[in-house]
């Protein structure tokens, strides 16, 4: 999760949006979500969560090593360079998917 300074939300969201094309054609990349908490103020100050989805951990690791993002925020490199201006830097957490439930196809 990321703590974004008040008034910097548009800058933060724009940094992620501008990275969309960078994922096109990346082997193993499935999708990406940037979620903003639906609340005016959160008790703990966290108001964004970003998640990328890959077909395997190896695909993700390959992408990180090819882009030089090992040890950095893999989702938003430009957010790292300006993090002190727009956000409190957070440490990434990695989760392995165990269950997928999809709704009816429209």
C-alpha positions as CSV (number, residue, x, y, z in Angstrom):
1,X,0.0,0.0,0.0
2,X,1.1,3.6,-0.6
3,X,0.6,6.7,1.5
4,X,0.1,9.6,-0.9
5,X,0.4,13.1,0.3
6,X,-2.8,15.1,0.2
7,X,-3.1,17.0,-3.2
8,X,-0.7,14.6,-5.0
9,X,-3.3,11.9,-5.9
10,X,-3.6,13.1,-9.5
11,X,0.2,13.0,-10.0
12,X,0.5,9.6,-8.4
13,X,-2.4,8.1,-10.6
14,X,-0.9,9.7,-13.7
15,X,2.5,8.1,-13.1
16,X,0.9,4.7,-13.1
17,X,-1.3,5.5,-16.1
18,X,1.7,6.5,-18.1
19,X,3.3,3.1,-17.6
20,X,0.5,1.2,-19.3
21,X,2.1,0.9,-22.7
22,X,5.3,-0.4,-21.0
23,X,3.6,-3.6,-20.2
24,X,2.3,-4.3,-23.8
25,X,3.9,-7.5,-25.2
26,X,5.8,-8.3,-21.9
27,X,5.9,-12.2,-21.7
28,X,3.8,-13.5,-18.9
29,X,2.1,-10.1,-18.0
30,X,-1.7,-10.6,-17.4
31,X,-2.9,-7.4,-15.9
32,X,-2.5,-4.5,-13.5
33,X,-4.8,-2.8,-10.9
34,X,-4.4,0.5,-9.1
35,X,-7.0,0.7,-6.4
36,X,-7.9,3.7,-4.4
37,X,-9.6,3.3,-1.0
38,X,-13.2,4.5,-1.1
39,X,-12.9,6.9,1.8
40,X,-12.1,10.6,2.3
41,X,-9.7,9.8,5.1
42,X,-8.3,6.4,6.1
43,X,-7.3,5.8,9.7
44,X,-3.9,4.4,8.8
45,X,-3.2,6.9,6.0
46,X,-3.0,4.2,3.3
47,X,-5.1,5.1,0.4
48,X,-3.8,3.2,-2.7
49,X,-2.9,-0.4,-3.5
50,X,-1.3,-1.6,-6.7
51,X,-1.3,-5.1,-8.0
52,X,0.2,-6.7,-11.1
53,X,-0.8,-10.2,-12.3
54,X,1.6,-12.5,-14.0
55,X,1.2,-16.0,-15.4
56,X,4.2,-17.1,-13.2
57,X,6.6,-15.8,-10.7
58,X,9.4,-16.6,-13.1
59,X,7.8,-14.2,-15.7
60,X,7.7,-11.5,-13.1
61,X,11.3,-12.1,-12.0
62,X,12.4,-12.1,-15.6
63,X,10.7,-8.7,-16.2
64,X,12.2,-7.2,-13.1
65,X,15.7,-8.3,-14.0
66,X,15.3,-7.1,-17.6
67,X,14.1,-3.7,-16.5
68,X,16.6,-3.2,-13.7
69,X,13.9,-3.0,-11.1
70,X,15.3,-5.5,-8.6
71,X,15.0,-3.9,-5.2
72,X,12.8,-1.1,-6.4
73,X,9.1,-0.6,-6.7
74,X,8.4,-2.8,-9.7
75,X,5.1,-1.2,-10.6
76,X,6.0,2.4,-10.8
77,X,9.7,3.3,-11.3
78,X,9.0,7.0,-11.8
79,X,7.2,7.0,-8.4
80,X,10.4,5.8,-6.8
81,X,12.4,8.7,-8.2
82,X,9.8,11.2,-7.0
83,X,8.5,9.3,-4.0
84,X,9.6,11.9,-1.4
85,X,7.5,14.5,-3.3
86,X,4.3,12.5,-3.7
87,X,4.3,9.5,-1.4
88,X,5.8,7.8,1.6
89,X,7.9,5.0,0.1
90,X,6.5,1.5,0.9
91,X,8.0,-1.9,0.7
92,X,6.5,-4.3,-1.9
93,X,4.8,-7.4,-0.7
94,X,4.4,-10.5,-2.9
95,X,1.5,-12.8,-2.9
96,X,0.9,-16.1,-4.8
97,X,-2.5,-16.6,-6.2
98,X,-4.3,-19.7,-4.8
99,X,-7.9,-19.3,-6.0
100,X,-9.7,-17.6,-8.8
101,X,-13.5,-17.2,-9.0
102,X,-14.8,-15.5,-12.1
103,X,-18.4,-14.3,-12.7
104,X,-20.5,-15.1,-15.7
105,X,-19.2,-13.9,-19.0
106,X,-21.3,-11.1,-20.5
